[in-house]
Amino acid sequence: MSTSIKLKRTSVLRGTAQWLPASKSISNRALIINALAGGASELHNLSDANDTQLMLRLVNSTDPIIDVEDAGTTMRFLTAYFSVTRQQKTLTGTSRMKERPIALLVDALRTLGVEIDYLEKEGYPPHRIKSFAGQKVQTISIRGDVSSQYISALMMIAPTLPQGLTLELTGKIGSRPYIEMTAALMKHFGAQCTLLENKVIVPHQTYKPAAFTVESDWSAASYWFSFAALADQAEILLPRLSLDSLQGDSKIVDIMKVLGVNAVLEKGLLKLTKTDHKKELHWDFTHCPDLAQTVAVICAVKNVTGYFTGLESLRIKETDRIAALQNELRKIGADLIEIDSEHWTLKPSAALPDSAYFNTYKDHRMAMAFAPLATRMDVEIEKPEVTRKSYPNFWKDILSFGIPAT
């Protein structure tokens, strides 16, 4: 593995991101639902991201110990899946995974009737699923402001429960598009659910096998919007994307209208070109937190003051992404200032250095968010292999655009 990758400044970009991955969010949900449906579905264009490849391998694993590495979605979905399918498993992961809370999901599963023990720190992996004697309750209350993945995990197993399941969501609902994505995929495989403002109702049903093709990943596409925004000249084509997408991160289209990128579908490809940008961006990232790092870097470079809300969940991702952003933005003269627990201001850079070295904190999104700075300066990115988590061929696509890399 390389310790770093160096990108030489390249200000004109034209080409196609041929290696844009399929959506890992959709892929991982499809794999869990397919397993609950008996495993007979034809699933096409599954993501080659490491998170999905882990899910593909682990969902049918007979091993008693399941190592999800750094894949949070895989950890949460498999915890619920193994619980209701009465599989005795120990789930573990990297040192960072052992710092990411799972108590809300475990508490919900315990309320249902699953016996789960923590093996090290209370409320955190690793944990052991011991048994599921049977469903004890039909309704569970769970916070909606921590992670939508807990909610999606419970939604997907709900049809298999004899009484179905009603989820009462308390507090602010974060990443709601991911909950809607889960409901849409459940419907595709024959299970209906009702989404209300603060409630999800899923009756007992049987999933049915169905063919399904996964669309490209909008989170991955967001980095090419950043390249287009920061380059002096750009015409970038992105394959297999739908403007009518299940993915909440398709909101990047609307954000980038403010930040100077126009996106239109032409002959099955999404074409990105430059346009005028505004001097301020006001945006609530509650429902698309994975876009925050990308957008912060763009604002920092284009002299756009950002007024952000909805960043709270970034603290429990692969790293504390707020702290990581603050550290790395300061290297280019910008800053992400916390006004209070719900409001942040992005202070843009007055002048960029000629070059900079960026740490990635074992976080794929940190690496890809700062890579587009290669349109303005020479950059060096620490541990480039972290992108395998969601976009294994990211650097290959960068090379195809003529950006020199060593």
C-alpha positions as CSV (number, residue, x, y, z in Angstrom):
1,M,0.0,0.0,0.0
2,S,1.2,3.5,-0.9
3,T,1.9,5.9,1.9
4,S,0.6,8.8,-0.3
5,I,-0.2,9.9,-3.8
6,K,1.0,13.1,-5.4
7,L,-1.3,14.9,-7.9
8,K,0.2,17.6,-10.2
9,R,-1.9,20.7,-10.8
10,T,-4.2,20.2,-13.9
11,S,-6.7,23.0,-14.5
12,V,-8.5,21.7,-17.7
13,L,-10.5,18.5,-17.4
14,R,-12.4,16.7,-20.2
15,G,-13.5,13.1,-20.2
16,T,-15.7,10.3,-18.7
17,A,-15.5,8.8,-15.2
18,Q,-15.6,5.3,-16.6
19,W,-15.0,3.6,-13.2
20,L,-17.8,5.4,-11.3
21,P,-19.1,2.7,-8.9
22,A,-22.6,1.5,-8.4
23,S,-24.4,2.7,-5.2
24,K,-23.1,0.8,-2.2
25,S,-26.1,2.1,-0.1
26,I,-28.5,0.5,-2.6
27,S,-26.3,-2.6,-3.1
28,N,-26.1,-3.3,0.6
29,R,-29.8,-3.0,1.1
30,A,-30.5,-5.2,-1.9
31,L,-28.2,-7.9,-0.5
32,I,-29.9,-8.0,2.9
33,I,-33.4,-8.1,1.4
34,N,-32.4,-10.7,-1.1
35,A,-31.0,-12.9,1.7
36,L,-34.3,-12.5,3.6
37,A,-36.2,-13.4,0.4
38,G,-34.3,-16.7,0.1
39,G,-31.3,-15.5,-2.0
40,A,-32.8,-16.3,-5.4
41,S,-33.0,-12.8,-6.9
42,E,-30.8,-11.7,-9.8
43,L,-28.9,-8.6,-8.7
44,H,-27.1,-6.7,-11.4
45,N,-24.3,-4.0,-11.2
46,L,-23.6,-4.5,-7.5
47,S,-21.0,-2.0,-6.2
48,D,-17.4,-3.0,-6.2
49,A,-16.8,-0.9,-3.1
50,N,-15.2,-2.8,-0.3
51,D,-18.3,-2.3,2.0
52,T,-20.5,-4.1,-0.5
53,Q,-17.9,-6.8,-1.3
54,L,-17.8,-7.5,2.5
55,M,-21.6,-7.6,2.7
56,L,-21.7,-10.0,-0.3
57,R,-19.2,-12.3,1.4
58,L,-20.5,-12.1,5.0
59,V,-24.3,-12.2,4.6
60,N,-24.1,-15.9,3.8
61,S,-21.0,-16.7,5.9
62,T,-21.1,-19.7,8.2
63,D,-18.2,-18.4,10.3
64,P,-19.0,-17.8,13.9
65,I,-17.0,-14.5,13.9
66,I,-17.9,-11.8,11.4
67,D,-15.3,-9.1,10.8
68,V,-16.9,-6.2,9.1
69,E,-13.6,-4.2,9.1
70,D,-14.5,-0.5,8.9
71,A,-17.9,-0.9,7.2
72,G,-20.5,0.7,9.5
73,T,-23.5,-0.1,7.2
74,T,-22.4,-3.8,7.0
75,M,-22.1,-3.9,10.8
76,R,-25.6,-2.5,11.5
77,F,-27.5,-4.4,8.8
78,L,-25.9,-7.8,9.6
79,T,-26.5,-7.3,13.3
80,A,-30.2,-7.1,12.6
81,Y,-30.1,-9.8,9.9
82,F,-28.3,-12.4,11.9
83,S,-30.5,-11.7,14.9
84,V,-33.9,-12.5,13.2
85,T,-32.4,-15.4,11.3
86,R,-31.4,-16.9,14.6
87,Q,-27.7,-17.1,13.8
88,Q,-25.2,-17.1,16.7
89,K,-22.5,-14.7,15.6
90,T,-19.9,-12.4,17.0
91,L,-19.5,-9.2,15.1
92,T,-16.3,-7.2,15.3
93,G,-14.3,-4.8,13.2
94,T,-11.4,-2.3,13.2
95,S,-10.3,-0.3,16.2
96,R,-12.4,2.7,14.8
97,M,-15.4,0.4,14.4
98,K,-15.1,-0.5,18.1
99,E,-15.5,3.3,18.8
100,R,-18.7,3.6,16.7
101,P,-21.8,3.2,18.9
102,I,-24.4,0.5,18.2
103,A,-26.4,0.7,21.4
104,L,-29.6,2.1,19.9
105,L,-29.8,-0.8,17.5
106,V,-28.9,-3.4,20.1
107,D,-31.4,-2.0,22.6
108,A,-34.1,-2.2,19.9
109,L,-33.2,-5.8,19.1
110,R,-33.2,-6.7,22.8
111,T,-36.6,-5.2,23.1
112,L,-37.8,-7.4,20.3
113,G,-36.5,-10.4,22.1
114,V,-32.9,-10.9,20.8
115,E,-30.3,-11.8,23.4
116,I,-27.1,-9.9,22.6
117,D,-24.0,-9.4,24.8
118,Y,-21.2,-6.8,24.5
119,L,-17.8,-8.3,24.6
120,E,-15.7,-5.3,25.4
121,K,-17.2,-1.8,25.9
122,E,-20.8,-1.4,26.7
123,G,-22.7,0.0,23.8
124,Y,-20.0,-0.7,21.2
125,P,-18.8,-3.6,19.1
126,P,-17.7,-6.3,19.3
127,H,-21.0,-8.0,20.4
128,R,-22.3,-11.5,20.3
129,I,-25.8,-12.5,19.1
130,K,-26.8,-15.5,21.3
131,S,-30.5,-16.2,20.6
132,F,-33.9,-15.0,19.5
133,A,-36.6,-16.7,21.4
134,G,-39.4,-14.9,19.5
135,Q,-41.0,-11.5,19.1
136,K,-41.9,-9.8,22.4
137,V,-43.3,-6.5,21.1
138,Q,-44.9,-5.0,18.0
139,T,-43.8,-1.4,18.5
140,I,-40.4,0.1,19.2
141,S,-39.3,3.6,19.9
142,I,-36.0,4.7,18.5
143,R,-34.2,8.0,18.0
144,G,-34.2,9.4,14.5
145,D,-31.3,11.8,14.9
146,V,-28.3,9.5,15.3
147,S,-28.2,7.2,12.2
148,S,-30.8,6.2,9.7
149,Q,-28.9,2.9,9.3
150,Y,-30.4,1.7,12.6
151,I,-33.9,2.5,11.3
152,S,-33.2,0.9,7.9
153,A,-31.8,-2.3,9.6
154,L,-35.0,-2.7,11.6
155,M,-37.2,-1.9,8.6
156,M,-35.7,-4.6,6.4
157,I,-36.2,-7.3,9.0
158,A,-39.7,-6.2,10.0
159,P,-41.6,-8.2,7.3
160,T,-40.2,-11.4,8.7
161,L,-41.4,-10.8,12.2
162,P,-44.7,-12.6,13.0
163,Q,-46.4,-9.3,14.2
164,G,-44.6,-7.0,11.8
165,L,-43.1,-3.9,13.3
166,T,-44.0,-0.3,14.0
167,L,-41.1,2.1,14.6
168,E,-41.8,5.3,16.4
169,L,-39.1,7.8,15.6
170,T,-38.3,10.4,18.2
171,G,-36.6,13.7,17.8
172,K,-35.2,15.1,14.5
173,I,-35.2,12.6,11.6
174,G,-31.8,12.5,9.9
175,S,-30.9,11.2,6.5
176,R,-34.6,10.6,5.7
177,P,-33.9,9.8,2.0
178,Y,-32.1,6.7,3.1
179,I,-35.2,5.6,5.0
180,E,-37.2,6.3,1.8
181,M,-34.6,4.3,-0.2
182,T,-35.1,1.3,2.1
183,A,-38.9,1.5,1.8
184,A,-38.6,1.6,-2.0
185,L,-36.3,-1.4,-2.2
186,M,-38.5,-3.3,0.2
187,K,-41.5,-2.6,-2.1
188,H,-39.5,-3.8,-5.2
189,F,-39.1,-7.1,-3.4
190,G,-42.8,-7.4,-2.5
191,A,-43.0,-5.9,1.0
192,Q,-45.1,-2.8,1.7
193,C,-44.4,-0.3,4.4
194,T,-46.1,3.0,5.4
195,L,-43.9,6.0,6.1
196,L,-45.4,8.7,8.3
197,E,-43.8,11.9,9.7
198,N,-42.4,10.1,12.8
199,K,-43.6,6.5,12.3
200,V,-42.8,3.5,10.1
201,I,-45.4,0.8,9.9
202,V,-44.4,-2.6,8.4
203,P,-46.9,-5.5,8.5
204,H,-45.8,-9.2,8.5
205,Q,-45.2,-10.2,4.8
206,T,-43.1,-12.4,2.7
207,Y,-40.4,-11.0,0.5
208,K,-40.4,-12.2,-3.1
209,P,-37.3,-12.7,-5.3
210,A,-37.0,-10.1,-8.1
211,A,-34.4,-9.0,-10.6
212,F,-32.8,-5.7,-9.7
213,T,-30.1,-3.4,-11.3
214,V,-28.2,-1.0,-9.1
215,E,-27.6,2.6,-10.3
216,S,-24.4,4.5,-10.0
217,D,-23.4,6.1,-6.7
218,W,-24.3,9.8,-6.3
219,S,-21.9,10.2,-3.3
220,A,-19.1,9.1,-5.6
221,A,-20.4,11.4,-8.4
222,S,-20.2,14.4,-6.0
223,Y,-16.3,14.4,-6.3
224,W,-16.6,14.9,-10.1
225,F,-18.9,17.9,-9.4
226,S,-16.1,19.2,-7.3
227,F,-13.5,18.7,-10.0
228,A,-15.8,20.6,-12.4
229,A,-16.4,23.4,-10.0
230,L,-12.7,24.0,-9.2
231,A,-11.2,23.5,-12.7
232,D,-10.6,26.5,-15.0
233,Q,-12.3,24.5,-17.8
234,A,-14.3,21.3,-17.5
235,E,-16.6,19.0,-19.4
236,I,-17.1,15.8,-17.4
237,L,-19.3,12.9,-18.2
238,L,-20.7,10.5,-15.6
239,P,-22.4,7.2,-16.6
240,R,-25.4,5.3,-15.2
241,L,-26.9,8.1,-13.1
242,S,-30.6,8.9,-12.7
243,L,-31.8,12.4,-11.9
244,D,-34.9,10.6,-10.5
245,S,-32.8,8.7,-8.0
246,L,-33.5,6.8,-4.7
247,Q,-30.3,8.4,-3.3
248,G,-30.4,11.4,-1.1
249,D,-27.0,12.5,-2.3
250,S,-28.5,13.3,-5.7
251,K,-29.1,16.7,-4.0
252,I,-25.5,17.5,-5.1
253,V,-27.2,18.7,-8.4
254,D,-29.1,21.4,-6.5
255,I,-26.1,22.4,-4.3
256,M,-23.8,22.7,-7.3
257,K,-26.2,25.0,-9.2
258,V,-25.2,27.5,-6.4
259,L,-21.5,26.6,-6.6
260,G,-21.1,26.8,-10.3
261,V,-21.8,23.5,-12.0
262,N,-24.6,22.7,-14.5
263,A,-25.7,19.0,-14.9
264,V,-27.7,17.7,-17.8
265,L,-28.4,14.3,-19.1
266,E,-27.2,13.7,-22.7
267,K,-27.4,10.4,-24.5
268,G,-27.5,8.5,-21.2
269,L,-24.6,10.4,-19.6
270,L,-24.7,13.2,-17.0
271,K,-22.7,16.1,-18.4
272,L,-21.1,18.6,-16.0
273,T,-20.1,22.0,-17.2
274,K,-19.1,25.2,-15.4
275,T,-21.4,28.2,-14.8
276,D,-21.5,31.2,-12.5
277,H,-21.6,30.7,-8.8
278,K,-23.0,32.5,-5.8
279,K,-21.0,34.1,-3.0
280,E,-22.9,32.3,-0.2
281,L,-24.3,28.8,0.3
282,H,-26.9,28.1,3.0
283,W,-27.5,24.3,3.3
284,D,-28.9,21.8,5.7
285,F,-27.0,18.5,5.4
286,T,-29.3,16.6,7.7
287,H,-30.5,14.3,4.8
288,C,-27.2,14.2,2.9
289,P,-24.3,14.3,5.4
290,D,-21.9,12.5,3.1
291,L,-21.8,15.5,0.8
292,A,-20.6,17.9,3.5
293,Q,-16.8,17.4,3.1
294,T,-17.0,17.8,-0.6
295,V,-19.0,21.0,-0.4
296,A,-16.8,22.5,2.3
297,V,-13.7,22.1,0.2
298,I,-15.4,23.7,-2.8
299,C,-16.6,26.7,-0.8
300,A,-13.2,27.1,0.7
301,V,-11.5,27.4,-2.7
302,K,-14.2,29.4,-4.5
303,N,-14.4,32.1,-1.9
304,V,-18.0,31.1,-1.0
305,T,-19.0,31.6,2.6
306,G,-21.0,28.5,3.8
307,Y,-23.7,28.5,6.4
308,F,-24.2,24.8,7.3
309,T,-26.6,22.9,9.6
310,G,-27.2,19.1,9.9
311,L,-23.5,18.1,10.4
312,E,-24.0,16.5,13.8
313,S,-23.8,12.9,12.5
314,L,-20.3,13.5,11.0
315,R,-18.8,13.1,14.5
316,I,-19.5,9.3,14.5
317,K,-18.5,8.4,11.0
318,E,-15.2,6.7,9.9
319,T,-13.5,9.5,11.8
320,D,-14.8,12.7,13.5
321,R,-15.3,14.4,10.2
322,I,-15.9,17.8,11.6
323,A,-12.5,17.8,13.4
324,A,-10.8,16.3,10.4
325,L,-12.3,19.0,8.1
326,Q,-11.2,21.7,10.4
327,N,-7.6,20.4,10.5
328,E,-7.2,20.0,6.8
329,L,-9.1,23.2,5.7
330,R,-6.7,25.2,7.8
331,K,-3.8,24.0,5.6
332,I,-5.3,26.0,2.7
333,G,-6.3,29.0,4.8
334,A,-9.9,28.1,5.4
335,D,-11.8,27.0,8.5
336,L,-15.1,25.4,9.6
337,I,-16.2,27.3,12.6
338,E,-18.7,25.8,15.0
339,I,-21.1,28.6,16.0
340,D,-23.2,26.3,18.3
341,S,-24.1,22.6,18.4
342,E,-26.3,22.9,15.2
343,H,-24.7,25.7,13.1
344,W,-21.3,26.0,11.4
345,T,-19.8,28.7,9.2
346,L,-17.3,27.9,6.4
347,K,-14.8,30.6,6.2
348,P,-13.2,30.5,2.7
349,S,-9.5,30.8,1.9
350,A,-8.1,34.2,1.0
351,A,-5.2,32.6,-1.0
352,L,-4.2,29.0,-1.7
353,P,-0.6,27.7,-1.2
354,D,1.2,26.2,-4.2
355,S,1.0,22.8,-2.6
356,A,-0.2,20.9,0.4
357,Y,-0.2,17.5,2.1
358,F,-3.6,16.2,3.3
359,N,-4.2,13.6,6.0
360,T,-7.1,11.2,5.5
361,Y,-7.8,9.8,9.0
362,K,-8.6,6.4,7.5
363,D,-11.6,8.0,5.9
364,H,-12.3,7.5,2.2
365,R,-14.4,10.7,1.9
366,M,-11.5,12.9,3.3
367,A,-9.2,11.6,0.5
368,M,-11.7,12.1,-2.3
369,A,-13.0,15.5,-1.0
370,F,-9.5,17.0,-1.1
371,A,-8.3,15.4,-4.3
372,P,-10.1,18.0,-6.5
373,L,-7.8,20.6,-5.2
374,A,-5.4,19.3,-7.8
375,T,-7.1,21.6,-10.2
376,R,-5.7,24.6,-8.3
377,M,-2.4,23.3,-6.7
378,D,-0.1,20.3,-6.3
379,V,-1.6,18.0,-3.7
380,E,-0.4,15.0,-1.8
381,I,-3.0,12.7,-0.3
382,E,-2.1,10.3,2.6
383,K,-3.0,6.6,2.3
384,P,-4.8,6.7,-1.0
385,E,-6.0,3.1,-0.6
386,V,-8.7,4.3,1.8
387,T,-10.9,5.0,-1.3
388,R,-11.4,1.2,-1.8
389,K,-14.2,1.5,0.8
390,S,-16.6,3.2,-1.6
391,Y,-14.7,4.0,-4.9
392,P,-11.9,1.5,-5.6
393,N,-11.0,2.9,-9.0
394,F,-11.1,6.6,-8.0
395,W,-7.4,7.2,-8.7
396,K,-7.7,5.2,-12.0
397,D,-10.5,7.6,-13.1
398,I,-8.3,10.6,-12.1
399,L,-5.4,9.3,-14.2
400,S,-7.8,8.9,-17.2
401,F,-8.5,12.7,-17.0
402,G,-4.8,13.4,-17.6
403,I,-3.9,14.4,-14.0
404,P,-0.3,13.3,-13.4
405,A,-0.1,11.1,-10.3
406,T,2.9,9.5,-8.6
